[in-house]
């Protein structure tokens, strides 16, 4: 399927459990891919759904299958509401990431729920989804997948840094894309703000009012993951097993935890940058709104940190999963082995058609 224009809906649900990002995108395909985000919205999770997704990692296999069916139907309902509310009439495909429950590439396993074939029947649209599984089967990490979009859509930047549930970065070196997860961000920050009834730390205000705990900072910086070479990726399992126990073992106030953790993130990000003044870093994801975090980036690096328009900050991942879907429909490469460690570049994603 090759056309000069595609109208697709990109759908993304991140590990920070902020909600489901939906973007209605027009891609025009000539010598390159140009895009326009026509409509976009984030649908927040209810407390009930957040709890279901947060605890899903501990479910038995049959319970997980039931949740997958339930979530697939729920996700389809969210997408249909988005289509109706925005009076969207032209959809070539819905390109959906689903929601990651388990990501264990070291065990050749990754699971994103919401990607069952039934979703195409619920929507009555062509669906491209489940982008990670094939890469893991080819020996890759199944992540990160966004770098192909960085290469095609945002190549004027030296680095593309996304601050979602995890910080991940992509860059081009000697004609090859490199990308990997750096550390956890909002999965940790939001975990602690929710303990005091706040969904997130607005602009990093609480973190800015806290104090640095040097002992905690040293423990965090000594995590063994940071000594691994790419390709490498992180999942919520790592946060629960490695990061949260370190923090909760100390008697530290939440503002001090947030302050210390933000400095930890800034230091880890700085370590992977060339820190040259002429190097531009595109910053997206929810963490781009954390003024205290951005301030700390600038204190540890000479790079120029570029904060784009809110639509790109909020919906870059949904945009790029839309692009992954288009590339899959065109049978073009959408996953790079230089990034994931798979045995080859490939065109990934399952295509489901309505009956």
NUKE-529306 format. One record per residue (C-alpha): y, z, x; residue in three letters. Coordinates in pm, whole numbers, plus 50000, padded with zeros to 5 digits. Last residue first. Example, Ala and Ser with C-alpha at 12.3 -4.5 7.8 and 13.67 -1.06 7.14 Angstrom:
<rec <49894,50714,51367>,"SER">,
<rec <49550,50780,51230>,"ALA">,
//
This chain:
<rec <49188,50884,48557>,"UNK">,
<rec <49469,50998,48783>,"UNK">,
<rec <49432,50901,49148>,"UNK">,
<rec <49371,51136,49439>,"UNK">,
<rec <49457,51041,49798>,"UNK">,
<rec <49343,51285,50067>,"UNK">,
<rec <49557,51329,50375>,"UNK">,
<rec <49548,51221,50736>,"UNK">,
<rec <49628,50903,50926>,"UNK">,
<rec <49514,50962,51283>,"UNK">,
<rec <49604,51020,51644>,"UNK">,
<rec <49291,51104,51842>,"UNK">,
<rec <49063,51386,51963>,"UNK">,
<rec <49285,51647,51802>,"UNK">,
<rec <49506,51866,52021>,"UNK">,
<rec <49760,51921,51745>,"UNK">,
<rec <50078,51788,51906>,"UNK">,
<rec <49955,51522,52147>,"UNK">,
<rec <49699,51433,51878>,"UNK">,
<rec <49979,51321,51647>,"UNK">,
<rec <49931,51327,51270>,"UNK">,
<rec <50093,51066,51043>,"UNK">,
<rec <49947,50746,51181>,"UNK">,
<rec <49984,50459,50934>,"UNK">,
<rec <49757,50378,50641>,"UNK">,
<rec <50062,50279,50434>,"UNK">,
<rec <49968,50537,50171>,"UNK">,
<rec <49919,50787,50453>,"UNK">,
<rec <50263,50706,50595>,"UNK">,
<rec <50415,50761,50251>,"UNK">,
<rec <50236,51096,50216>,"UNK">,
<rec <50347,51212,50558>,"UNK">,
<rec <50703,51113,50458>,"UNK">,
<rec <50688,51332,50147>,"UNK">,
<rec <50545,51606,50368>,"UNK">,
<rec <50854,51550,50581>,"UNK">,
<rec <51096,51599,50292>,"UNK">,
<rec <50914,51911,50172>,"UNK">,
<rec <50942,52044,50528>,"UNK">,
<rec <51312,51957,50552>,"UNK">,
<rec <51390,52114,50213>,"UNK">,
<rec <51594,52426,50275>,"UNK">,
<rec <51775,52341,50596>,"UNK">,
<rec <51808,51974,50501>,"UNK">,
<rec <51962,52053,50162>,"UNK">,
<rec <52179,52324,50319>,"UNK">,
<rec <52360,52076,50542>,"UNK">,
<rec <52270,52095,50910>,"UNK">,
<rec <52290,52395,51148>,"UNK">,
<rec <52309,52262,51503>,"UNK">,
<rec <52233,52500,51789>,"UNK">,
<rec <52388,52369,52112>,"UNK">,
<rec <52180,52492,52404>,"UNK">,
<rec <52323,52755,52639>,"UNK">,
<rec <52054,53007,52549>,"UNK">,
<rec <52007,53386,52516>,"UNK">,
<rec <52340,53475,52351>,"UNK">,
<rec <52337,53162,52137>,"UNK">,
<rec <51994,53245,51998>,"UNK">,
<rec <52120,53598,51927>,"UNK">,
<rec <52404,53464,51712>,"UNK">,
<rec <52157,53242,51526>,"UNK">,
<rec <51944,53551,51452>,"UNK">,
<rec <52245,53750,51332>,"UNK">,
<rec <52359,53465,51108>,"UNK">,
<rec <52022,53444,50932>,"UNK">,
<rec <52078,53132,50721>,"UNK">,
<rec <51886,52917,50971>,"UNK">,
<rec <51595,53158,50924>,"UNK">,
<rec <51522,52999,50587>,"UNK">,
<rec <51413,52673,50749>,"UNK">,
<rec <51613,52441,50972>,"UNK">,
<rec <51774,52445,51317>,"UNK">,
<rec <51837,52117,51499>,"UNK">,
<rec <51868,52199,51870>,"UNK">,
<rec <52099,51984,52080>,"UNK">,
<rec <52064,51987,52458>,"UNK">,
<rec <52394,51914,52636>,"UNK">,
<rec <52448,52280,52723>,"UNK">,
<rec <52111,52312,52896>,"UNK">,
<rec <51881,52596,52791>,"UNK">,
<rec <51563,52395,52868>,"UNK">,
<rec <51412,52564,52562>,"UNK">,
<rec <51069,52732,52544>,"UNK">,
<rec <51176,53075,52675>,"UNK">,
<rec <51483,53080,52448>,"UNK">,
<rec <51257,53078,52142>,"UNK">,
<rec <51066,53384,52266>,"UNK">,
<rec <51389,53569,52345>,"UNK">,
<rec <51545,53491,52009>,"UNK">,
<rec <51229,53599,51824>,"UNK">,
<rec <51217,53931,52013>,"UNK">,
<rec <51587,53986,51948>,"UNK">,
<rec <51520,53936,51578>,"UNK">,
<rec <51228,54182,51598>,"UNK">,
<rec <51440,54453,51757>,"UNK">,
<rec <51711,54431,51493>,"UNK">,
<rec <51457,54412,51211>,"UNK">,
<rec <51262,54714,51336>,"UNK">,
<rec <51587,54907,51391>,"UNK">,
<rec <51701,54827,51034>,"UNK">,
<rec <51354,54932,50910>,"UNK">,
<rec <51366,55272,51081>,"UNK">,
<rec <51112,55328,51359>,"UNK">,
<rec <50815,55561,51375>,"UNK">,
<rec <50591,55330,51580>,"UNK">,
<rec <50238,55228,51483>,"UNK">,
<rec <50390,55008,51212>,"UNK">,
<rec <50534,54766,51466>,"UNK">,
<rec <50225,54715,51681>,"UNK">,
<rec <49995,54705,51377>,"UNK">,
<rec <50219,54438,51215>,"UNK">,
<rec <50200,54198,51509>,"UNK">,
<rec <49837,54153,51611>,"UNK">,
<rec <49594,54162,51317>,"UNK">,
<rec <49827,54106,51022>,"UNK">,
<rec <50048,53857,51204>,"UNK">,
<rec <49748,53675,51351>,"UNK">,
<rec <49581,53643,51010>,"UNK">,
<rec <49907,53502,50870>,"UNK">,
<rec <49850,53195,51081>,"UNK">,
<rec <49965,53067,51418>,"UNK">,
<rec <49939,52743,51610>,"UNK">,
<rec <49870,52626,51962>,"UNK">,
<rec <49871,52297,52147>,"UNK">,
<rec <50019,52427,52366>,"UNK">,
<rec <49969,52673,52654>,"UNK">,
<rec <49880,53035,52588>,"UNK">,
<rec <50088,53312,52746>,"UNK">,
<rec <50282,53382,52428>,"UNK">,
<rec <49959,53439,52236>,"UNK">,
<rec <49882,53740,52460>,"UNK">,
<rec <50142,53963,52297>,"UNK">,
<rec <50349,54122,52575>,"UNK">,
<rec <50684,54034,52415>,"UNK">,
<rec <50593,54245,52113>,"UNK">,
<rec <50506,54550,52325>,"UNK">,
<rec <50826,54512,52528>,"UNK">,
<rec <51041,54489,52216>,"UNK">,
<rec <50874,54798,52069>,"UNK">,
<rec <50953,55005,52379>,"UNK">,
<rec <51307,54871,52400>,"UNK">,
<rec <51398,54971,52044>,"UNK">,
<rec <51723,54788,51978>,"UNK">,
<rec <51947,54932,51711>,"UNK">,
<rec <52002,54835,51350>,"UNK">,
<rec <52319,54718,51177>,"UNK">,
<rec <52271,54354,51280>,"UNK">,
<rec <51917,54361,51144>,"UNK">,
<rec <52043,54478,50806>,"UNK">,
<rec <52302,54199,50794>,"UNK">,
<rec <52063,53923,50897>,"UNK">,
<rec <52238,53673,50672>,"UNK">,
<rec <52066,53837,50373>,"UNK">,
<rec <51759,54023,50503>,"UNK">,
<rec <51488,53906,50266>,"UNK">,
<rec <51324,53985,49932>,"UNK">,
<rec <51470,54334,49921>,"UNK">,
<rec <51288,54631,49764>,"UNK">,
<rec <51262,54860,50066>,"UNK">,
<rec <50912,54754,50171>,"UNK">,
<rec <51015,54401,50082>,"UNK">,
<rec <51257,54405,50376>,"UNK">,
<rec <50967,54488,50610>,"UNK">,
<rec <50733,54207,50508>,"UNK">,
<rec <51031,53972,50483>,"UNK">,
<rec <51107,54008,50854>,"UNK">,
<rec <50742,53967,50956>,"UNK">,
<rec <50646,53657,50759>,"UNK">,
<rec <51005,53545,50810>,"UNK">,
<rec <50970,53496,51185>,"UNK">,
<rec <50630,53470,51353>,"UNK">,
<rec <50618,53322,51702>,"UNK">,
<rec <50636,52994,51893>,"UNK">,
<rec <50426,52750,51692>,"UNK">,
<rec <50368,52417,51858>,"UNK">,
<rec <50509,52072,51916>,"UNK">,
<rec <50494,51803,52181>,"UNK">,
<rec <50572,51441,52100>,"UNK">,
<rec <50494,51189,52370>,"UNK">,
<rec <50732,50932,52522>,"UNK">,
<rec <50777,51124,52846>,"UNK">,
<rec <50856,51443,52656>,"UNK">,
<rec <50964,51442,52291>,"UNK">,
<rec <51037,51775,52127>,"UNK">,
<rec <50903,51990,51846>,"UNK">,
<rec <50945,52356,51763>,"UNK">,
<rec <50783,52613,51540>,"UNK">,
<rec <50908,52951,51428>,"UNK">,
<rec <50678,53107,51171>,"UNK">,
<rec <50728,53203,50806>,"UNK">,
<rec <51015,52960,50827>,"UNK">,
<rec <51244,52899,51121>,"UNK">,
<rec <51206,52533,51215>,"UNK">,
<rec <51335,52415,51551>,"UNK">,
<rec <51377,52043,51617>,"UNK">,
<rec <51459,51986,51983>,"UNK">,
<rec <51650,51725,52181>,"UNK">,
<rec <51807,51595,51860>,"UNK">,
<rec <51876,51227,51788>,"UNK">,
<rec <51510,51183,51685>,"UNK">,
<rec <51552,51339,51340>,"UNK">,
<rec <51377,51100,51099>,"UNK">,
<rec <51089,50935,51290>,"UNK">,
<rec <51014,51183,51568>,"UNK">,
<rec <51101,51489,51359>,"UNK">,
<rec <50883,51351,51079>,"UNK">,
<rec <50590,51310,51318>,"UNK">,
<rec <50668,51665,51434>,"UNK">,
<rec <50609,51821,51085>,"UNK">,
<rec <50230,51848,51112>,"UNK">,
<rec <50206,52161,51323>,"UNK">,
<rec <49925,52217,51283>,"UNK">,
<rec <49569,52122,51199>,"UNK">,
<rec <49481,52279,51537>,"UNK">,
<rec <49279,51978,51640>,"UNK">,
<rec <48907,51920,51697>,"UNK">,
<rec <48878,51611,51479>,"UNK">,
<rec <48756,51825,51187>,"UNK">,
<rec <49072,52033,51231>,"UNK">,
<rec <49278,51715,51198>,"UNK">,
<rec <49091,51613,50885>,"UNK">,
<rec <49162,51946,50717>,"UNK">,
<rec <49540,51955,50766>,"UNK">,
<rec <49682,51695,50523>,"UNK">,
<rec <49531,51826,50200>,"UNK">,
<rec <49754,51612,49977>,"UNK">,
<rec <49850,51267,49851>,"UNK">,
<rec <49870,51257,49471>,"UNK">,
<rec <49894,50955,49239>,"UNK">,
<rec <50045,51064,48910>,"UNK">,
<rec <49901,51186,48580>,"UNK">,
<rec <50011,51537,48679>,"UNK">,
<rec <49714,51737,48548>,"UNK">,
<rec <49472,51457,48635>,"UNK">,
<rec <49613,51421,48987>,"UNK">,
<rec <49586,51798,49036>,"UNK">,
<rec <49220,51785,48937>,"UNK">,
<rec <49130,51645,49280>,"UNK">,
<rec <49183,51993,49430>,"UNK">,
<rec <49472,52042,49668>,"UNK">,
<rec <49627,52358,49528>,"UNK">,
<rec <49475,52576,49799>,"UNK">,
<rec <49524,52508,50170>,"UNK">,
<rec <49225,52612,50377>,"UNK">,
<rec <49168,52569,50751>,"UNK">,
<rec <48845,52592,50949>,"UNK">,
<rec <48714,52474,51285>,"UNK">,
<rec <48662,52836,51393>,"UNK">,
<rec <48941,52817,51653>,"UNK">,
<rec <49133,52627,51384>,"UNK">,
<rec <49141,52943,51171>,"UNK">,
<rec <49410,52895,50906>,"UNK">,
<rec <49331,53074,50584>,"UNK">,
<rec <49534,53088,50263>,"UNK">,
<rec <49775,52802,50323>,"UNK">,
<rec <49951,52682,50009>,"UNK">,
<rec <49946,52317,49902>,"UNK">,
<rec <50097,52049,50125>,"UNK">,
<rec <50183,51810,49843>,"UNK">,
<rec <50287,51447,49836>,"UNK">,
<rec <50337,51338,49475>,"UNK">,
<rec <50324,50960,49462>,"UNK">,
<rec <50506,50645,49354>,"UNK">,
<rec <50727,50840,49112>,"UNK">,
<rec <50994,50668,48900>,"UNK">,
<rec <51100,50856,48589>,"UNK">,
<rec <51258,51179,48707>,"UNK">,
<rec <51457,51347,48429>,"UNK">,
<rec <51548,51637,48659>,"UNK">,
<rec <51412,51908,48428>,"UNK">,
<rec <51108,51697,48339>,"UNK">,
<rec <51004,51619,48699>,"UNK">,
<rec <51061,51978,48813>,"UNK">,
<rec <50862,52107,48513>,"UNK">,
<rec <50577,51870,48601>,"UNK">,
<rec <50578,51997,48960>,"UNK">,
<rec <50564,52362,48851>,"UNK">,
<rec <50282,52286,48606>,"UNK">,
<rec <50086,52105,48876>,"UNK">,
<rec <50125,52410,49099>,"UNK">,
<rec <49985,52638,48825>,"UNK">,
<rec <49684,52411,48768>,"UNK">,
<rec <49609,52396,49140>,"UNK">,
<rec <49669,52772,49166>,"UNK">,
<rec <49407,52852,48903>,"UNK">,
<rec <49150,52620,49055>,"UNK">,
<rec <49212,52755,49405>,"UNK">,
<rec <49203,53112,49274>,"UNK">,
<rec <48860,53050,49121>,"UNK">,
<rec <48734,52904,49449>,"UNK">,
<rec <48872,53204,49635>,"UNK">,
<rec <48688,53440,49402>,"UNK">,
<rec <48363,53252,49469>,"UNK">,
<rec <48417,53275,49848>,"UNK">,
<rec <48506,53645,49852>,"UNK">,
<rec <48875,53735,49869>,"UNK">,
<rec <49045,53904,50166>,"UNK">,
<rec <49274,53614,50257>,"UNK">,
<rec <49383,53598,49895>,"UNK">,
<rec <49584,53922,49922>,"UNK">,
<rec <49923,53760,49983>,"UNK">,
<rec <49853,53476,49745>,"UNK">,
<rec <49763,53702,49454>,"UNK">,
<rec <50047,53944,49533>,"UNK">,
<rec <50301,53663,49540>,"UNK">,
<rec <50161,53527,49218>,"UNK">,
<rec <50206,53859,49038>,"UNK">,
<rec <50553,53923,49182>,"UNK">,
<rec <50654,53583,49047>,"UNK">,
<rec <50693,53306,49301>,"UNK">,
<rec <51027,53135,49341>,"UNK">,
<rec <51074,52771,49245>,"UNK">,
<rec <51284,52596,49508>,"UNK">,
<rec <51471,52283,49402>,"UNK">,
<rec <51557,51934,49518>,"UNK">,
<rec <51688,51610,49374>,"UNK">,
<rec <51787,51280,49535>,"UNK">,
<rec <51696,51359,49895>,"UNK">,
<rec <51784,51032,50066>,"UNK">,
<rec <51576,50879,50340>,"UNK">,
<rec <51574,50604,50598>,"UNK">,
<rec <51252,50501,50766>,"UNK">,
<rec <51271,50243,51043>,"UNK">,
<rec <51269,49867,51084>,"UNK">,
<rec <51281,49843,50705>,"UNK">,
<rec <51142,50118,50486>,"UNK">,
<rec <51368,50284,50233>,"UNK">,
<rec <51251,50633,50142>,"UNK">,
<rec <51387,50787,49823>,"UNK">,
<rec <51305,51153,49789>,"UNK">,
<rec <51248,51402,49509>,"UNK">,
<rec <51217,51737,49686>,"UNK">,
<rec <51017,52041,49577>,"UNK">,
<rec <50997,52372,49762>,"UNK">,
<rec <50756,52628,49618>,"UNK">,
<rec <50845,52994,49671>,"UNK">,
<rec <50962,53242,49931>,"UNK">,
<rec <50599,53324,50010>,"UNK">,
<rec <50669,53348,50388>,"UNK">,
<rec <50352,53142,50438>,"UNK">,
<rec <50521,52830,50309>,"UNK">,
<rec <50475,52627,49992>,"UNK">,
<rec <50573,52262,50023>,"UNK">,
<rec <50600,51971,49780>,"UNK">,
<rec <50741,51625,49854>,"UNK">,
<rec <50803,51410,49548>,"UNK">,
<rec <50802,51036,49614>,"UNK">,
<rec <51012,50729,49549>,"UNK">,
<rec <50915,50458,49794>,"UNK">,
<rec <51103,50145,49890>,"UNK">,
<rec <51017,49847,50112>,"UNK">,
<rec <50653,49853,50005>,"UNK">,
<rec <50316,49879,50174>,"UNK">,
<rec <50000,50000,50000>,"UNK">,
//
